[in-house]
Amino acid sequence: MYASKEILKDCRVIDEISKKVIDVLEKKGQKARGSSVIKASKNAVSLLLSKKKEIVPTFLSVYLPMSTIESIGDTVVPTVSSDDDTSVTSYSLSMNSKPMNLEKILSDIFAYAFLELKCSVNIRRLKHEISKQISHIVQSARSYSAGRSTIGALRTINQFSLFFKSINRLNEEWSTMGYIQYRNNDDLSPILLTQITFNDTLINKTSSSFDLLRTLDVDELSYLSTECALMYDLNLDIPTLEEALKTKILFDRTSSSLSSYFLTVVSKSTDADTFQESRDQILGNDSPSFSVEEMDAIIGRTYSARGVKRSYEEDPILVERNKNRHRQNKVIENQRDLLHLKDTYHLTDCAFNAIFQFIRSKRKLCSLKEIERLRKKTNGKLPILFTSTSAHIKFEYAVRTAIFVARKYESKLEQFNILNIRFDMDGTLIGNKHIVAISINCTEGGDQCQTSKNLVPLGLFEVQKENTELLRKTLPVEFINDIKSVKRISIGGKDIDIHVRLGGDLMNAVYVFGLAGFSSNYPCIFCTQHKDDLHITEDTAFDKTIVEGKGKNKKTATVHIGPTYYHNLNKRARSLVEQKLCLAKKSNELGYKCEPLFGDLFDYQDYCVDTLHMKLRVFDVILKDILSYASRTGKYGAEHLTIIEHKIKILNQHCEKTVGKRFFFQVDTDDKIKLLFFIDSFPYDDILTDEIAKSARTVANKFKEILNEVKHTNIKRKGVLKRL
């Protein structure tokens, strides 16, 4: 109704606008203080004039904070006022004639309820409850004043208790941009008002931009509100929200001293599908995605490496009809893309879940270049020594770290006189490089210290292949001397002896001790028994006649062949002294090939056999024999092939059911046997005859009993292991 926007700045026009606002409020059964309405009208005009776009406005939006609006039916006592004390929980009565500052009481209750109690507040109900209870207190004081003034009667009471049913507990949700979100428990009621709380840092940043540029930048506040709305399918009118944000900030920027702002915005209803579909179309252009046909061509309808564990046909993704259809399709495409990346780059489920949890909590992901820079900085703090083909740390540093880990599981390490440090070696492939990895742990910490996560890395050494001579050239002399130099460690003021034990598989023992290997006449790494007599026990011991020399030098001797022992040198156990004497002779006897890799650092009795490799190798031998017997059908030609293919089908069904499709059997003429773990459901009877199936089951079960007994610490007392 005015010729231009500039006329709106006139004081008389502001008064006219304020009167019209008051008229609108009265029609709705509401009221507000005249000063608040005039201030809101001035802010509305200021915002309208600050807009850069030259659009002729058709109406003026005046935003009043909900805290300034009251119902006409509310009862407010105007005879007392709140002092300017910033206390949240207490208010005093004064002699001033000013009306009670209900707005400050409400604001303080909001701050305490949300910031301290983490609760939501129903503003309309809270105003009604405060007015009703204060009115009841005043009426009671009047009835018991006995000639005194009502204020005088109220001053005799130190404090008043008010009970509110309009305060409810909030549920904490995940954070957005580092700010914690809370959600009301009442999810069933229709949402007409959305209360959004911002801290003073964001508000001050927005206000500072207004001081410099005379415009309010609320993009960050708007983004946070939009993200919250999308998570819970709330349809906010964003332009109206931004205008309300600007109005509220300008309204309170001069008078508010609270640490938090509270804003109630009326949400205009918009079409859910249209709103979400338009946003999804924007988000959908962020990164290219594979089509359904391309993904089917890449990974198929049922992914073969996972078998029945991942089947799109058996576990379909249900999408509700006509509800956020575009967004659901985009989510499905993203899921298939992630599945493709996970399987292409061999990400384990544990690694994928860890990355997901990190992104969910941090809301960001650093580049690989930044991670490499951090790794380089972290490694710079560790005493790592590098050569052209190796990297290792000081042995004393590693031992102290292993003891630190062991103290987590055994707090009384100081009471031990000797601590055993297990020195593990094993070869592995990292990319196209053959690496010997060495790690240590303190065995006094128990089984937990021997798990992969609790092992302390000592060094990585690149070799062309594993043998004694190449390892001798690869391991630096200073590395071996460093290990030999650590004899005692000080823990808590007490010096404790360190005993280093060697661990690994049997092949590693051959390389470390300089033995001839398992194809020699003396293949055992613990004793000097001939390969023809390794099966001899106490019950089968016998006297053997040995002929030495030829012609006139021919001599005949009788030797007793009995069982051998690991620790007893008198019963053919190996020793470093014996090895040194044999190597001094011209002839190579008893399987000694060269000097030990670590000299006299490790004795044969210090070696700890890796039972995992033993388990796998023995089961390989058992499986090879089972397949050998299963291949004898007594038939020939096509009939024989049909029977074999049927047995292979049974074995592959067993593999798929137990360990997936990564292991399989096929008809072949070579001797390369695939590994199969023996569990209770192994199909002995389906591929073997009755007697052979019974024997095979007995052998496999006996070996499993041995593996169980090895786990016990009291195997010597039971004698069960020896019997098995």
C-alpha positions in Angstrom: 0.0 0.0 0.0 3.1 2.3 0.0 4.8 3.8 -3.0 8.3 2.7 -2.2 10.3 0.7 0.3 12.1 3.8 1.6 8.9 5.2 3.0 8.7 2.2 5.4 11.6 3.7 7.5 9.3 6.5 8.6 8.4 6.3 12.3 4.7 6.8 11.6 4.7 4.0 9.1 6.5 1.7 11.6 3.7 2.6 14.1 1.0 1.7 11.5 2.8 -1.7 10.8 2.9 -2.4 14.5 -0.8 -1.8 15.0 -1.6 -4.1 12.1 0.6 -6.8 13.6 -1.2 -6.4 16.9 -4.6 -6.7 15.1 -3.5 -9.9 13.5 -2.4 -11.3 16.9 -5.7 -10.4 18.5 -7.6 -12.2 15.7 -5.6 -15.3 16.6 -6.2 -14.9 20.4 -2.7 -13.8 21.1 -0.9 -10.7 22.3 2.6 -9.3 22.6 4.3 -6.3 24.2 4.2 -3.1 22.2 7.9 -2.6 22.4 8.6 -6.1 21.0 6.2 -5.6 18.1 7.8 -2.2 17.2 11.3 -3.8 17.4 10.2 -6.7 15.2 8.6 -4.3 12.6 11.9 -2.2 12.4 13.9 -5.5 11.9 11.5 -6.6 9.1 11.9 -3.3 7.3 15.7 -3.4 7.8 15.9 -6.9 6.3 13.7 -5.9 3.4 15.9 -2.9 2.6 19.2 -5.0 2.9 18.2 -7.4 0.1 20.2 -6.9 -3.1 17.7 -8.2 -5.5 15.5 -5.5 -7.0 12.2 -7.3 -6.6 9.1 -5.3 -5.8 7.6 -6.9 -2.6 3.9 -7.5 -2.4 3.8 -8.0 1.4 6.0 -7.5 4.5 6.8 -10.5 6.7 7.2 -9.6 10.3 8.7 -12.3 12.5 8.1 -12.3 16.3 10.0 -14.8 18.5 7.6 -17.2 20.1 9.0 -16.2 23.5 7.4 -12.8 23.1 3.9 -14.1 22.2 1.3 -14.9 24.9 -2.2 -16.2 24.8 -4.8 -13.7 25.8 -6.3 -16.2 28.2 -3.0 -16.6 30.2 -2.9 -15.2 33.7 0.3 -13.2 34.5 1.0 -11.6 37.8 2.3 -8.1 37.1 3.2 -7.1 40.8 6.6 -8.8 41.0 9.7 -8.7 38.9 12.9 -10.7 38.3 16.2 -9.1 39.2 19.0 -9.0 36.7 20.7 -12.0 38.4 21.9 -14.5 35.8 21.2 -17.5 38.1 19.2 -20.3 36.3 17.4 -21.9 39.2 16.6 -19.0 41.6 14.7 -15.7 41.4 14.2 -13.0 44.1 11.4 -10.6 44.8 12.3 -6.9 44.7 10.6 -3.7 45.8 10.5 -2.4 42.2 7.2 -1.7 40.6 8.2 -3.1 37.3 6.2 -6.1 36.0 7.6 -9.5 36.2 10.1 -10.3 33.4 8.5 -13.5 32.2 10.5 -13.6 29.1 13.8 -13.8 31.1 12.4 -16.5 33.3 11.4 -18.5 30.2 14.8 -17.9 28.5 16.6 -19.1 31.6 14.4 -22.2 31.9 15.1 -22.9 28.2 18.9 -22.6 28.7 18.9 -24.8 31.8 16.5 -27.4 30.4 18.4 -27.9 27.1 22.1 -27.2 28.0 22.1 -28.9 31.4 19.2 -31.4 31.4 19.2 -32.2 27.6 15.4 -31.8 27.5 13.0 -30.2 25.1 10.4 -27.6 26.1 6.8 -27.1 25.0 6.8 -23.3 25.0 3.0 -22.7 25.0 2.4 -25.2 27.8 5.4 -23.9 29.8 4.0 -20.3 29.7 0.6 -21.6 30.8 2.1 -23.7 33.6 4.2 -20.8 34.9 1.3 -18.3 34.9 -1.0 -20.8 36.5 1.4 -21.8 39.3 2.5 -18.2 40.1 -1.1 -17.1 40.2 -1.8 -19.9 42.7 1.1 -18.8 44.8 -0.1 -15.2 44.9 -3.7 -16.2 45.7 -2.4 -18.4 48.6 -0.3 -15.5 49.9 -3.3 -13.2 49.8 -5.4 -15.6 51.8 -2.7 -16.0 54.5 -1.4 -12.4 54.5 -3.4 -11.5 57.7 -3.4 -7.8 57.1 0.1 -7.7 55.6 0.7 -7.0 51.9 0.9 -9.8 49.5 4.6 -9.0 48.7 5.4 -9.0 52.4 3.8 -12.5 52.8 5.8 -13.8 49.8 9.1 -12.5 51.2 8.8 -14.7 54.3 9.2 -17.8 52.0 12.8 -18.5 50.9 12.0 -20.4 47.7 9.2 -21.7 45.6 9.0 -25.0 43.7 7.4 -25.1 40.3 6.5 -28.4 38.6 6.5 -28.6 34.8 5.0 -31.3 32.6 6.1 -29.5 29.4 9.8 -30.6 29.7 10.7 -33.9 28.1 13.9 -35.9 27.8 15.7 -35.7 24.4 17.5 -38.6 22.5 21.0 -37.9 21.5 21.7 -38.5 17.8 24.8 -38.5 15.6 26.6 -35.2 15.1 26.5 -32.9 12.0 29.6 -30.8 11.3 30.8 -31.5 14.8 27.6 -30.3 16.5 25.6 -32.8 18.6 21.9 -33.3 17.6 19.0 -34.2 19.9 15.6 -35.5 19.0 12.3 -35.4 20.8 10.9 -38.8 22.0 7.5 -37.9 20.6 7.9 -39.2 17.0 4.2 -39.9 16.5 2.8 -36.4 16.8 2.6 -34.2 13.8 5.4 -31.7 13.6 4.2 -28.1 13.2 7.0 -26.3 14.9 10.7 -27.2 14.8 12.9 -25.8 17.5 16.5 -25.4 16.4 19.3 -24.5 18.8 22.5 -22.8 17.8 25.5 -22.0 20.0 26.9 -18.5 20.4 29.9 -19.1 18.2 27.8 -19.5 15.0 25.5 -16.6 16.0 28.4 -14.2 16.8 30.0 -15.1 13.4 26.8 -14.2 11.6 26.4 -11.0 13.6 30.0 -9.9 12.9 29.3 -10.2 9.1 26.3 -7.9 9.6 28.5 -5.3 11.3 30.9 -5.3 8.4 28.8 -5.8 5.4 25.3 -4.9 6.7 24.0 -8.3 5.5 23.4 -11.5 7.4 25.1 -14.6 6.1 23.1 -17.5 7.5 24.2 -20.1 4.9 25.9 -22.3 7.5 22.9 -22.1 9.9 20.6 -23.0 7.0 22.8 -25.9 6.0 22.7 -27.4 9.5 18.9 -27.0 9.6 18.5 -28.6 6.2 20.7 -31.6 7.2 18.6 -32.2 10.4 15.4 -31.9 8.4 16.5 -34.4 5.8 17.5 -37.0 8.4 14.0 -37.1 9.8 12.0 -36.4 6.7 10.9 -32.9 7.9 9.8 -30.5 5.1 11.1 -27.1 6.1 10.4 -24.0 3.9 14.1 -23.0 3.7 13.6 -19.4 2.4 11.1 -18.7 5.2 13.5 -20.4 7.7 16.4 -18.1 6.6 14.2 -15.0 6.9 13.2 -16.1 10.4 16.9 -16.7 11.3 17.8 -13.2 10.3 14.9 -11.7 12.1 15.7 -13.5 15.4 19.4 -12.7 15.2 18.8 -9.0 14.6 16.1 -8.9 17.3 18.3 -10.3 20.0 21.8 -9.1 18.9 21.7 -6.1 21.2 19.9 -7.4 24.2 20.7 -11.1 24.5 23.6 -12.2 26.8 22.8 -15.9 26.9 25.3 -18.6 25.8 22.7 -20.2 23.4 20.0 -19.0 21.1 16.6 -20.6 20.9 14.5 -20.3 17.7 11.1 -21.6 16.9 10.2 -21.7 13.2 6.8 -22.4 11.7 7.4 -25.1 9.1 5.3 -24.7 5.9 4.1 -27.9 4.4 5.7 -29.0 1.0 5.2 -32.1 -1.1 7.6 -34.7 0.3 8.3 -36.5 -3.0 8.9 -33.3 -4.9 11.1 -31.9 -2.2 13.2 -35.0 -1.8 13.4 -35.8 -5.5 14.7 -32.3 -6.4 17.4 -32.6 -3.7 18.3 -36.1 -4.8 18.8 -34.9 -8.4 21.3 -32.4 -7.1 23.1 -34.9 -5.0 23.0 -37.5 -7.7 25.4 -35.6 -9.9 28.2 -35.6 -7.4 29.9 -38.8 -8.7 29.4 -41.2 -11.6 27.7 -44.5 -10.8 27.5 -47.9 -12.5 24.2 -48.8 -14.1 22.3 -51.9 -13.0 23.3 -53.7 -16.2 27.0 -52.8 -15.8 27.0 -54.0 -12.2 25.3 -57.3 -13.3 28.0 -57.7 -15.9 30.7 -57.0 -13.4 29.6 -59.0 -10.3 26.6 -61.0 -11.5 23.4 -61.6 -9.7 25.0 -63.9 -7.1 28.6 -63.1 -6.3 30.6 -66.4 -6.6 33.2 -65.6 -4.0 30.6 -65.3 -1.2 28.2 -68.0 -2.2 24.8 -68.0 -0.4 26.0 -65.3 2.0 25.4 -62.6 -0.6 22.5 -63.3 -2.9 20.4 -60.5 -4.4 17.6 -62.9 -5.3 17.3 -64.4 -1.8 17.6 -61.1 0.0 15.9 -58.5 -2.1 15.9 -54.8 -1.2 12.3 -53.7 -0.8 11.3 -50.2 -1.9 8.0 -48.7 -0.9 6.0 -47.6 -3.9 5.7 -43.9 -4.7 7.7 -42.9 -1.6 11.1 -41.3 -2.2 11.6 -43.6 -5.2 14.4 -41.6 -6.7 16.3 -41.5 -3.5 15.9 -45.2 -2.8 17.2 -46.0 -6.3 20.2 -43.8 -5.7 20.9 -45.6 -2.4 20.7 -49.0 -4.1 23.2 -47.9 -6.8 25.6 -46.5 -4.2 25.4 -49.8 -2.3 26.2 -51.8 -5.4 29.1 -49.5 -6.2 30.5 -50.0 -2.7 30.1 -53.7 -3.0 32.1 -53.6 -6.3 34.9 -51.5 -4.7 35.0 -53.7 -1.6 35.4 -56.9 -3.6 37.7 -55.4 -6.3 40.2 -54.1 -3.7 39.8 -57.0 -1.3 38.5 -54.9 1.7 37.7 -57.2 4.6 34.4 -56.8 6.4 36.2 -55.6 9.5 38.2 -53.0 7.6 35.1 -51.8 5.7 33.1 -51.5 9.0 36.0 -49.6 10.7 36.1 -47.1 7.8 32.4 -46.6 8.0 32.4 -46.0 11.7 35.2 -43.4 11.3 33.4 -41.5 8.6 30.2 -41.6 10.6 31.8 -40.1 13.7 34.3 -37.7 12.1 32.2 -36.8 9.0 35.4 -36.6 6.9 38.0 -38.7 5.3 41.6 -37.7 4.8 43.6 -38.2 1.6 46.2 -40.9 1.2 48.9 -38.3 0.8 48.0 -36.9 4.3 48.0 -40.3 5.8 51.5 -41.0 4.3 52.7 -37.7 5.7 51.4 -38.7 9.1 53.0 -42.1 8.9 56.3 -40.6 8.0 56.1 -38.2 10.9 55.1 -41.0 13.3 57.8 -43.3 12.1 60.3 -40.5 12.7 59.6 -40.8 16.4 60.4 -44.5 16.5 64.1 -45.8 16.6 63.9 -47.5 13.2 67.1 -48.5 11.5 67.0 -48.8 7.7 69.2 -50.5 5.2 68.7 -51.0 1.4 66.7 -54.2 1.9 65.6 -54.1 5.6 64.2 -52.1 8.4 64.4 -53.0 12.1 64.4 -51.4 15.6 66.7 -51.8 18.6 66.1 -55.1 20.3 66.0 -53.5 23.8 63.3 -51.1 22.7 61.2 -54.0 21.3 61.7 -56.1 24.5 60.6 -53.2 26.7 57.5 -52.8 24.5 56.7 -56.5 24.7 57.0 -56.4 28.5 54.7 -53.3 28.5 52.1 -55.3 26.5 52.5 -58.4 28.8 51.9 -56.3 31.9 48.4 -55.7 30.7 47.6 -59.4 31.2 50.1 -60.2 34.0 50.6 -57.4 36.4 53.2 -59.2 38.6 56.0 -59.5 36.0 58.5 -57.9 38.5 58.2 -61.1 40.6 59.7 -63.3 37.9 63.4 -64.0 38.0 63.5 -64.8 34.2 61.4 -63.4 31.4 61.1 -65.5 28.2 61.0 -63.5 25.0 59.7 -65.5 22.0 61.5 -64.5 18.8 59.3 -65.4 15.8 60.4 -65.6 12.2 58.4 -66.4 9.1 58.5 -65.7 5.4 55.7 -64.0 3.5 54.9 -62.3 0.3 54.2 -58.5 0.3 53.3 -57.5 -3.2 55.9 -59.1 -5.4 58.6 -59.1 -2.6 59.6 -62.1 -0.5 59.9 -60.8 3.1 61.1 -62.4 6.3 59.1 -60.8 9.1 60.4 -61.0 12.7 58.4 -60.2 15.8 58.7 -60.8 19.5 56.4 -61.2 22.6 56.8 -62.0 26.3 55.4 -65.5 27.0 54.8 -64.7 30.7 51.9 -62.5 29.5 49.9 -65.7 28.5 48.2 -66.7 25.3 46.8 -63.1 24.7 50.4 -61.8 24.1 50.8 -64.3 21.3 47.8 -63.0 19.2 48.7 -61.0 16.1 47.5 -57.7 17.5 49.8 -58.0 20.6 53.0 -59.1 18.8 55.8 -56.4 18.7 57.4 -56.0 15.2 61.1 -56.3 15.3 62.2 -56.2 11.6 61.4 -56.8 8.0 64.0 -58.2 5.7 63.7 -58.7 1.9 65.3 -61.9 0.5 65.2 -63.6 -2.9 64.2 -66.9 -1.3 64.6 -68.5 2.1 67.8 -70.4 2.8 70.5 -70.2 5.3 73.2 -68.5 3.2 70.8 -65.8 1.8 69.5 -65.1 5.3 73.1 -64.9 6.6 73.8 -62.2 3.9 70.6 -60.3 4.5 70.5 -60.1 8.3 72.9 -57.2 9.3 75.7 -58.2 11.7 74.8 -55.3 14.0 71.2 -56.6 14.2 72.4 -60.1 15.4 74.9 -58.5 17.8 72.2 -56.2 19.2 70.0 -59.3 20.0 73.0 -61.0 21.7 73.8 -57.9 23.8 70.4 -57.8 25.7 70.8 -60.1 28.7 69.0 -58.2 31.5 66.2 -55.7 31.7 65.4 -53.3 34.6 61.7 -53.3 35.6 60.6 -51.3 38.6 64.1 -51.1 40.0 64.7 -54.8 39.7 67.1 -56.4 37.1 65.5 -59.5 35.5 67.3 -62.0 33.2 66.1 -62.2 29.6 65.9 -65.6 27.9 65.3 -65.5 24.1 63.4 -68.4 22.6 63.1 -69.0 18.9 59.7 -69.7 17.2 58.5 -70.5 13.7 57.6 -73.4 11.4 59.9 -76.4 10.8 61.4 -75.1 7.6 62.5 -71.9 9.4 64.3 -74.1 12.0 66.2 -75.8 9.2 67.4 -72.4 7.9 68.2 -71.0 11.3 70.2 -74.0 12.6 71.9 -74.8 9.3 70.5 -78.3 8.8 70.4 -80.4 5.6 66.6 -80.5 5.5 63.8 -83.0 5.5 65.1 -84.9 2.4 68.3 -85.9 4.2 68.9 -89.2 6.1 68.5 -87.2 9.3 65.5 -85.0 8.7 64.4 -84.3 12.3 65.4 -80.9 13.7 65.4 -82.1 17.3 67.2 -85.4 17.2 69.8 -87.4 15.2 67.7 -90.5 14.5 67.9 -92.0 11.0 64.9 -91.5 8.8 64.3 -95.3 8.7 64.0 -95.5 12.5 62.0 -92.4 13.3 58.9 -94.5 14.1 60.7 -96.5 16.9 59.3 -96.2 20.4 60.1 -97.8 23.7 57.9 -100.9 22.8 59.6 -101.4 19.5 63.2 -100.8 20.4 65.8 -103.3 19.0 69.5 -103.9 18.5 70.8 -103.1 15.1 74.0 -104.4 13.5 76.0 -101.8 11.6 78.9 -102.6 9.2 81.5 -99.8 8.7 84.4 -99.8 6.3 85.5 -102.2 3.5 88.0 -105.0 3.1 90.5 -105.2 5.9 89.0 -102.1 7.6 85.6 -103.7 7.7 84.1 -103.5 11.2 80.8 -104.8 12.6 79.1 -103.1 15.6 75.8 -103.6 17.4 73.8 -100.4 18.2 70.7 -100.1 20.3 67.9 -98.3 18.4 65.4 -96.8 20.8 63.2 -93.7 21.2 64.7 -90.3 21.1 64.1 -87.3 23.4 64.0 -83.6 22.8 66.0 -82.5 25.8 68.1 -85.6 26.7 71.5 -85.4 25.0 72.2 -89.0 25.9 69.2 -90.1 23.8 70.2 -88.6 20.5 69.0 -85.0 21.1 70.7 -82.4 18.9 73.1 -79.8 20.5 75.3 -77.0 19.3 78.4 -78.7 20.7 77.7 -81.9 18.6 77.1 -79.7 15.5 80.4 -78.0 15.9 82.3 -81.3 16.2 80.6 -82.7 13.1 81.3 -79.7 11.0 85.0 -79.9 12.0 85.2 -83.3 10.3 85.4 -83.7 6.5 82.3 -85.9 6.2 78.9 -84.4 6.8 77.2 -86.5 9.4 73.8 -86.4 11.2 72.3 -83.8 8.9 74.5 -80.8 9.9 75.1 -78.6 6.9 76.6 -75.3 8.2 76.9 -73.2 11.3 73.7 -71.8 12.8 72.5 -68.4 11.5 72.6 -66.8 15.0 75.7 -68.6 16.3 75.2 -69.8 19.9 72.3 -67.4 20.6 69.7 -70.2 20.3 70.0 -73.8 21.3 67.9 -76.6 19.9 65.9 -76.8 23.1 65.0 -73.1 22.7 62.9 -73.7 19.6 59.1 -73.4 19.8 57.3 -75.2 17.1 54.5 -73.4 15.3 51.5 -75.8 15.7 49.4 -74.0 13.1 51.7 -75.1 10.3 51.9 -78.6 11.7 48.2 -78.8 11.8 47.8 -77.7 8.2 50.5 -79.9 6.9 49.4 -83.1 8.7 45.8 -82.5 7.5 47.2 -82.2 4.0 48.7 -85.6 4.3 45.6 -87.1 5.7 43.5 -85.6 2.9 45.9 -86.8 0.3 45.5 -90.4 1.5 41.7 -90.0 1.7 41.6 -88.8 -1.9 43.9 -91.6 -3.0 41.6 -94.2 -1.6 38.5 -92.4 -2.9 40.0 -92.5 -6.4 40.0 -96.4 -6.4 36.6 -97.3 -7.8 37.3 -100.7 -9.4 35.8 -99.3 -12.6 37.3 -98.0 -15.9 36.7 -95.5 -18.6 33.5 -93.4 -18.5 32.0 -95.4 -15.6 35.1 -94.6 -13.5 34.9 -90.9 -14.5 31.2 -90.7 -13.6 31.8 -92.0 -10.1 34.8 -89.6 -9.5 32.8 -86.6 -10.7 30.0 -87.5 -8.3 32.4 -87.7 -5.4 34.0 -84.4 -6.4 30.5 -82.8 -6.5 29.9 -84.0 -2.9 33.3 -82.5 -1.8 32.6 -79.2 -3.4 29.1 -79.0 -1.8 30.9 -79.6 1.5 33.4 -76.8 0.8 30.8 -74.3 -0.3 28.7 -75.1 2.9 31.7 -74.7 5.3 34.4 -72.4 3.9 32.8 -70.9 0.7 33.8 -71.3 -2.9 37.4 -70.2 -2.5 38.5 -73.9 -2.1 37.3 -76.5 -4.6 38.1 -79.9 -6.1 38.4 -80.9 -9.7 39.4 -83.8 -11.8 43.1 -83.5 -12.5 46.2 -85.6 -13.0 48.7 -83.6 -10.9 49.4 -84.1 -7.3 48.5 -80.6 -6.1 45.9 -81.1 -3.4 43.7 -78.2 -2.2 43.4 -77.7 1.5 40.2 -78.7 3.2 39.5 -78.2 6.9 38.2 -81.3 8.6 35.0 -80.6 10.6 32.4 -82.9 12.0 30.3 -83.0 8.9 33.1 -84.2 6.5 31.5 -86.7 4.0 33.7 -89.7 4.8 30.9 -92.3 4.1 30.0 -90.7 0.8 33.4 -90.9 -0.9 35.0 -93.9 0.9 34.1 -97.5 1.6 32.9 -98.5 5.0 36.2 -99.7 6.5 38.3 -97.0 5.0 35.8 -94.3 6.0 35.9 -95.6 9.6 39.7 -95.6 9.7 40.0 -92.1 8.1 37.5 -90.6 10.6 39.5 -92.2 13.5 42.8 -90.8 12.2 41.5 -87.2 11.7 39.7 -87.2 15.1 42.8 -88.5 16.9 44.8 -85.7 15.4 42.2 -83.1 16.5 42.5 -84.6 20.0 46.2 -84.0 19.9 45.7 -80.3 18.9 43.3 -79.9 21.8 45.8 -81.4 24.2 48.6 -79.1 23.0 46.6 -76.1 24.2 46.6 -77.4 27.8 49.5 -76.4 30.2 49.3 -79.6 32.2 49.9 -82.1 29.4 52.9 -83.7 31.1 51.0 -84.7 34.1 48.1 -86.2 32.2 50.1 -88.3 29.8 47.3 -88.1 27.3 49.4 -86.5 24.6 52.0 -89.3 24.7 49.2 -91.9 24.4 47.6 -90.1 21.4 
